[in-house]
């Protein structure tokens, strides 16, 4: 019954989704010691060097960024409304995926800011489906990619699923590829304009690029919360194959794009050295879409409720189990 309530378009469902998300965000501050948060965030990072003398603020800044990402994950644009799953279920799944490893999530504002940008990029790409002229949107996709790579350099590999998305959702004419490239190049030009105030503008630009290439800091061992999430994620992946074989053309295209972004996140972890926890954060939105769709389409309400309760419980178990 809980799943049915959450996926309904009522004020109760809206309040419950935010209540569950808020509890998952706030709980670490009551049960985890202050020194349990990873203090190895890259202080050399161009955007977060100012946090070095104010390390105590990092978890609060991260919580604020996660809240923004959760709200953004509720957006449903145009035809994607019918494909991306219930926004209440998706938001609960999104926060759960991130907060199952709080010691990592609350210590890496660079990864979280990148996650917000990736969600915006993903939704912007989906909004171009079946639109006649989208050069402006594609240009802004390029800008967002360039900006994301300045916070976490490895995310430049997401250009592969982005290119695949354009091929699937669009005709992929040369103008769209040109404006995508122009958007990425413009990001570098903007950074050079800022760096020119430095005595050595090229070296300043190089420091920006090097510091954004984040290391694999904040590695936690697999905990019970991760083991709880594993079967739910597998059920979500099985639901993906059903969408690819039974759904409409639009549904298949959007789910192909969704799966491409998940594969892109896996490649970033395997090829470019991002830790697997940070990789989950980067692809938390497309994963939450799969999970929410699977819960929404289950015919056995008791099984859907059991999986939803497990999903909500995963972050709590991750935090409380060591105690």
C-alpha positions as CSV (number, residue, x, y, z in Angstrom):
1,X,0.0,0.0,0.0
2,X,2.9,2.4,0.7
3,X,4.0,2.2,-2.9
4,X,0.5,3.0,-4.1
5,X,0.3,6.0,-1.8
6,X,3.7,7.4,-2.9
7,X,3.0,7.1,-6.6
8,X,-0.4,8.8,-6.3
9,X,-0.9,12.4,-7.2
10,X,-1.9,13.6,-3.8
11,X,-0.5,15.9,-1.2
12,X,0.1,13.0,1.1
13,X,2.4,11.3,-1.4
14,X,4.2,14.6,-1.9
15,X,4.8,15.1,1.8
16,X,5.8,11.5,2.4
17,X,8.4,11.5,-0.4
18,X,10.0,14.7,1.1
19,X,9.8,13.2,4.6
20,X,11.6,10.0,3.6
21,X,14.2,12.0,1.7
22,X,14.7,14.4,4.6
23,X,15.2,11.7,7.1
24,X,17.8,10.0,5.0
25,X,19.7,13.3,4.7
26,X,19.5,14.3,8.3
27,X,20.2,11.0,10.1
28,X,24.0,11.0,9.6
29,X,24.3,14.1,11.8
30,X,22.8,12.2,14.8
31,X,24.6,8.9,14.5
32,X,28.0,9.6,12.9
33,X,30.8,11.2,14.7
34,X,32.2,14.5,13.2
35,X,35.5,12.8,12.4
36,X,33.8,10.0,10.5
37,X,33.3,12.1,7.4
38,X,36.2,11.8,5.0
39,X,38.4,14.8,5.3
40,X,40.4,13.9,2.2
41,X,38.5,16.0,-0.3
42,X,40.9,17.5,-2.8
43,X,41.6,20.9,-1.3
44,X,43.6,21.7,-4.3
45,X,40.4,21.7,-6.3
46,X,40.0,25.1,-8.0
47,X,36.4,25.5,-6.7
48,X,36.8,24.2,-3.2
49,X,40.2,25.3,-2.0
50,X,38.5,27.8,0.3
51,X,37.1,24.9,2.3
52,X,40.5,23.8,3.7
53,X,40.2,26.0,6.9
54,X,36.5,25.4,7.1
55,X,36.3,21.6,6.7
56,X,33.5,21.4,9.3
57,X,31.1,23.0,6.7
58,X,31.7,20.4,4.0
59,X,28.9,18.0,5.2
60,X,26.4,20.8,5.4
61,X,27.3,22.1,1.9
62,X,27.0,18.6,0.6
63,X,23.6,18.1,2.2
64,X,22.4,21.3,0.5
65,X,23.7,20.2,-2.9
66,X,22.0,16.7,-2.5
67,X,18.7,18.5,-1.6
68,X,19.0,20.6,-4.8
69,X,19.8,17.4,-6.9
70,X,16.8,15.6,-5.3
71,X,14.4,18.4,-6.2
72,X,15.9,18.6,-9.7
73,X,15.4,14.8,-10.1
74,X,11.6,15.4,-9.8
75,X,11.4,17.3,-13.1
76,X,9.6,15.7,-16.0
77,X,9.8,17.4,-19.4
78,X,7.5,16.9,-22.3
79,X,7.1,13.2,-23.4
80,X,9.6,12.1,-20.8
81,X,6.9,12.5,-18.2
82,X,5.4,9.1,-19.2
83,X,8.7,7.3,-19.3
84,X,10.8,8.5,-16.4
85,X,8.6,6.9,-13.7
86,X,6.8,8.4,-10.8
87,X,8.6,11.5,-9.5
88,X,8.0,10.7,-5.8
89,X,9.4,7.2,-6.1
90,X,12.3,8.4,-8.2
91,X,13.3,11.0,-5.6
92,X,13.2,8.6,-2.8
93,X,15.3,6.1,-4.8
94,X,17.7,8.9,-5.8
95,X,18.4,10.0,-2.2
96,X,18.7,6.4,-1.0
97,X,21.3,5.6,-3.7
98,X,23.4,8.6,-2.6
99,X,23.0,8.3,1.2
100,X,23.7,4.6,1.4
101,X,27.4,5.7,1.6
102,X,27.1,8.9,3.6
103,X,30.8,9.1,4.5
104,X,31.6,9.6,0.9
105,X,28.5,11.6,-0.2
106,X,28.9,14.2,2.5
107,X,32.6,14.7,1.8
108,X,32.7,15.4,-1.9
109,X,31.0,18.6,-3.1
110,X,32.8,18.4,-6.4
111,X,31.1,15.0,-7.2
112,X,27.8,16.3,-6.0
113,X,27.9,19.5,-8.1
114,X,28.8,17.3,-11.1
115,X,25.8,15.1,-10.3
116,X,23.5,18.2,-10.4
117,X,24.9,19.2,-13.8
118,X,24.6,15.7,-15.2
119,X,20.9,15.6,-14.2
120,X,20.3,18.9,-15.9
121,X,22.2,17.7,-19.0
122,X,20.2,14.5,-19.1
123,X,16.8,16.2,-18.8
124,X,17.8,18.8,-21.4
125,X,18.8,16.1,-23.9
126,X,15.5,14.3,-23.3
127,X,13.6,17.6,-24.0
128,X,15.0,17.7,-27.5
129,X,13.1,14.5,-28.5
130,X,10.8,15.1,-31.6
131,X,11.6,18.9,-31.6
132,X,12.3,20.6,-34.9
133,X,15.0,23.1,-33.9
134,X,17.0,22.4,-30.8
135,X,20.4,24.1,-31.6
136,X,20.1,26.3,-28.6
137,X,19.4,23.3,-26.3
138,X,22.3,21.3,-27.8
139,X,24.7,24.3,-27.3
140,X,23.7,24.4,-23.7
141,X,24.3,20.7,-23.4
142,X,27.9,21.4,-24.5
143,X,28.2,24.1,-22.0
144,X,27.0,21.9,-19.2
145,X,29.4,19.1,-20.2
146,X,32.3,21.5,-20.2
147,X,31.2,22.8,-16.8
148,X,30.8,19.3,-15.4
149,X,34.3,18.4,-16.5
150,X,35.7,21.3,-14.6
151,X,34.3,19.9,-11.4
152,X,35.0,16.2,-12.1
153,X,37.3,15.8,-15.1
154,X,36.4,12.2,-15.8
155,X,32.8,13.1,-16.7
156,X,34.1,14.2,-20.1
157,X,33.6,10.5,-20.9
158,X,29.8,11.1,-20.7
159,X,30.2,12.6,-24.1
160,X,29.9,9.0,-25.4
161,X,26.4,8.4,-24.0
162,X,25.5,12.0,-24.9
163,X,26.5,11.4,-28.6
164,X,24.5,8.2,-28.5
165,X,21.5,10.1,-27.1
166,X,21.7,12.6,-29.9
167,X,21.7,9.8,-32.5
168,X,18.7,8.1,-30.8
169,X,16.6,11.2,-30.1
170,X,17.6,13.4,-33.0
171,X,18.6,13.1,-36.6
172,X,22.2,14.0,-35.6
173,X,22.9,16.5,-38.4
174,X,26.2,18.3,-38.6
175,X,24.9,21.5,-37.1
176,X,23.9,19.8,-33.9
177,X,27.3,18.2,-33.5
178,X,28.9,21.6,-34.3
179,X,27.0,23.5,-31.7
180,X,27.7,20.7,-29.1
181,X,31.4,21.1,-29.8
182,X,31.2,24.9,-29.7
183,X,29.5,24.7,-26.2
184,X,32.3,22.6,-24.8
185,X,35.0,24.9,-26.4
186,X,33.2,28.0,-25.0
187,X,33.7,26.6,-21.5
188,X,37.4,26.5,-22.0
189,X,37.4,30.0,-23.4
190,X,35.5,31.3,-20.3
191,X,38.1,29.7,-18.0
192,X,40.9,31.2,-20.0
193,X,39.3,34.6,-19.7
194,X,39.3,34.2,-15.9
195,X,42.8,32.7,-15.8
196,X,44.3,35.6,-17.9
197,X,44.3,37.7,-14.7
198,X,46.9,35.3,-13.3
199,X,50.6,36.0,-14.1
200,X,50.8,32.7,-16.0
201,X,47.4,32.2,-17.6
202,X,48.3,28.9,-19.2
203,X,49.5,27.5,-15.9
204,X,46.4,28.8,-14.1
205,X,44.2,27.0,-16.8
206,X,46.3,23.9,-16.4
207,X,45.8,23.9,-12.6
208,X,42.0,24.1,-13.1
209,X,42.1,21.1,-15.4
210,X,44.4,19.1,-13.2
211,X,42.6,19.8,-9.9
212,X,39.2,18.8,-11.4
213,X,40.6,15.4,-12.3
214,X,39.5,13.9,-9.0
215,X,41.2,11.0,-7.3
216,X,39.5,8.0,-5.8
217,X,39.3,9.4,-2.3
218,X,36.6,8.4,0.1
219,X,36.5,4.7,-0.5
220,X,34.3,2.7,1.9
221,X,33.9,-1.0,2.1
222,X,30.7,-2.6,0.9
223,X,28.2,-2.5,3.8
224,X,24.9,-4.1,4.5
225,X,23.1,-1.1,3.0
226,X,24.8,-1.7,-0.4
227,X,23.8,-5.4,-0.2
228,X,20.1,-4.4,0.4
229,X,20.3,-2.1,-2.7
230,X,21.8,-4.7,-5.0
231,X,18.6,-6.9,-5.6
232,X,16.6,-3.7,-6.1
233,X,19.0,-2.4,-8.7
234,X,19.0,-5.8,-10.4
235,X,15.2,-5.8,-10.6
236,X,15.4,-2.3,-12.1
237,X,17.8,-3.5,-14.8
238,X,15.4,-6.4,-15.6
239,X,12.6,-3.8,-16.0
240,X,14.8,-2.0,-18.5
241,X,14.8,-5.0,-20.9
242,X,11.0,-5.1,-20.7
243,X,10.8,-1.4,-21.7
244,X,13.1,-2.1,-24.7
245,X,11.0,-4.9,-26.0
246,X,7.4,-4.0,-25.1
247,X,7.1,-0.2,-24.9
248,X,6.4,2.4,-27.5
249,X,9.1,3.8,-29.8
250,X,9.5,6.9,-27.6
251,X,9.7,4.8,-24.4
252,X,12.3,2.6,-26.0
253,X,14.4,5.5,-27.2
254,X,14.4,7.2,-23.8
255,X,15.2,4.0,-22.0
256,X,18.0,3.4,-24.4
257,X,19.4,6.8,-23.5
258,X,18.9,6.0,-19.8
259,X,20.9,2.8,-20.1
260,X,23.6,4.5,-22.1
261,X,24.2,6.9,-19.3
262,X,24.4,4.1,-16.8
263,X,27.0,2.3,-19.0
264,X,28.9,5.6,-19.3
265,X,29.1,5.8,-15.5
266,X,30.4,2.2,-15.3
267,X,33.1,3.0,-17.8
268,X,34.2,6.1,-15.8
269,X,34.7,3.8,-12.8
270,X,36.5,1.0,-14.7
271,X,38.6,3.1,-17.1
272,X,39.2,6.5,-15.4
273,X,39.7,5.6,-11.8
274,X,36.6,7.2,-10.1
275,X,35.7,5.2,-7.0
276,X,32.6,3.0,-7.3
277,X,30.7,5.0,-4.6
278,X,31.3,8.3,-6.5
279,X,30.3,6.5,-9.7
280,X,27.0,5.6,-8.1
281,X,26.4,9.2,-7.2
282,X,27.1,10.3,-10.7
283,X,24.6,8.0,-12.2
284,X,22.1,8.0,-9.3
285,X,19.4,9.7,-11.5
286,X,19.2,7.2,-14.3
287,X,19.4,4.4,-11.8
288,X,16.6,5.9,-9.8
289,X,14.5,6.0,-12.9
290,X,14.9,2.3,-13.4
291,X,14.1,1.5,-9.8
292,X,11.0,3.8,-9.7
293,X,9.6,2.3,-12.9
294,X,10.0,-1.2,-11.6
295,X,8.2,-0.4,-8.4
296,X,5.5,1.4,-10.2
297,X,4.8,-1.4,-12.6
298,X,4.8,-4.3,-10.1
299,X,1.5,-6.1,-9.9
300,X,2.1,-7.6,-6.5
301,X,1.6,-4.7,-4.1
302,X,3.2,-6.5,-1.2
303,X,6.4,-7.1,-3.1
304,X,6.6,-3.5,-4.3
305,X,6.1,-2.4,-0.7
306,X,8.8,-4.7,0.6
307,X,11.3,-3.4,-2.0
308,X,10.3,0.2,-1.3
309,X,10.8,-0.3,2.5
310,X,14.2,-2.0,1.8
311,X,15.1,1.0,-0.4
312,X,14.3,3.5,2.3
313,X,16.0,1.3,5.0
314,X,19.3,1.0,3.1
315,X,20.8,4.3,4.2
316,X,19.6,3.8,7.8
317,X,21.2,0.3,7.9
318,X,24.5,1.7,6.4
319,X,24.7,4.2,9.2
320,X,23.4,2.2,12.2
321,X,25.0,-1.2,11.4
322,X,28.5,-0.3,12.6
323,X,27.0,0.9,15.9
